């Protein structure tokens, strides 16, 4: 056994990346996630409307922050479009407070805070408000979790599985063969991710169908808008998978890296802990994670029937993330496939290949030359 | 003559010089064999010749990626695809017309005895069958330059004959073939042989040229030499001892044995013994 232990230690010592991930990453994750793990909602964005809007604003509990005074007809739209979690409409016999049930923790915190207003003796002045929860009236956890879980599954297929598929080519030596075949890096890249894209799409359809059929999760919005968001999101996750595989030496490293990207997405994206509860010092990380935006889109479309015009921000951020990740992944993939110099001539690209190619070295200085004739 | 190949190529891996000023022409219609011990630089040389690895210095000429067939050390075969699927992928990647691909696949599989295994996963094939599949895949597009890294290693003698038939056919059709091998009897069949040692050329030429360039004498005896210096120049082969006597050594003490005509194996051993100490 001693010999086995020594052998394992020697192998581990040489696999420095794994060792670093085993020691450093847990500490980083613990610190980040420690600040993120909070269900306490202390900031509840609200809009007020109606003739007594200002009076209602003054009476709202301290955790409510009025972000706008809007016409009564627009109050619910503010909730639908995610601009506020609470809308207070005055002008009737008693004020009506609408809560966005798709933001479950915020809605629960708002309910509790409003309950204190309704206690006898505390709400002695104006009439106690009527509270109505929209989009998820029973505040069911499954309604808000399943759209997000669909995103997690897409991350799993897109990032974790894809990263394995590409790094396997490197480990088995077939990548070297691909490098000398007349395939453009773009062909190889797209060819690699296309099947995963299809599998991810099927996965998504199954998860949504099961969510709707089995758990009764509503799908109120436009399937086309949802599909567009999912398309962008899968684009990012597949790019991440390829990026991870291109910096990993083996499948073990790829899995570790992929899980390291999966974990923060699950815990920081607002899927479990409300974003507003996350410490400001780590909240910025959430805005770098694609699942944050997919969550916004999925919940917005499925639960609140949010139109695409109201979702332009998460769409734009996802597109930006997708462009950045795909560019990086493509560059890494090109380097991964091609020798560091003389690639053009080796691959027969125009200008360097063919009988008209110069007889001399391709690269200056007569240091490196790889040419075709 | 229109030749591809390497000219004064050096390859450096970090601080290690894997190839040091090696020249090897790949001439259409000729089989050139690279021989040498483990770590001699055979794979590095072939990777350069195929365009996988850029040289640190020197020049590499290739006919272009569409015209180069390469058998990598791993075989470049997908173990979770069948024989047919592997060859189908290769043919499609090279843009081979389907009818021509089918015809070539059938011909090569029949000749190498793989026809019965067309539907089997490559991962379920024996090591030798897998190697044959790799060679067939490299040959499939009908390349002008065929680079094969140890195509016959680990293959039974009958299959080696099949593979050499395929390689010979490719050369006869005009392909320039560069291959590495650890079998010197195979290298003797090549039109040109390059002997590598620690990344440097030890000998080069036709097998006959390399053999005729052997300096001194080779003596055959049934017992090992008693003299320590002679023992350092002796090797055992086919149950007997061979000893190299350098030229100009005069009549060595205890000279005993029959003078033999060297073959390529003797010539390579002598080249290694005669090389200047680095």
Interface residues (C-beta under 8 A of the other chain):
Chain A: X172 X173 X174 X176 X177 X179 X180 X181 X182 X183 X339 X340 X341 X342 X343 X345 X346 X347 X348 X353 X354 X361 X366 X367 X368 X369 X370 X371 X372 X373
Chain B: X2 X4 X47 X50 X51 X52 X53 X54 X55 X56 X57 X58 X59 X60 X61 X62 X63 X64 X65 X66 X68 X70 X72 X73 X74 X75 X76 X77 X78 X79 X90 X93 X94 X95
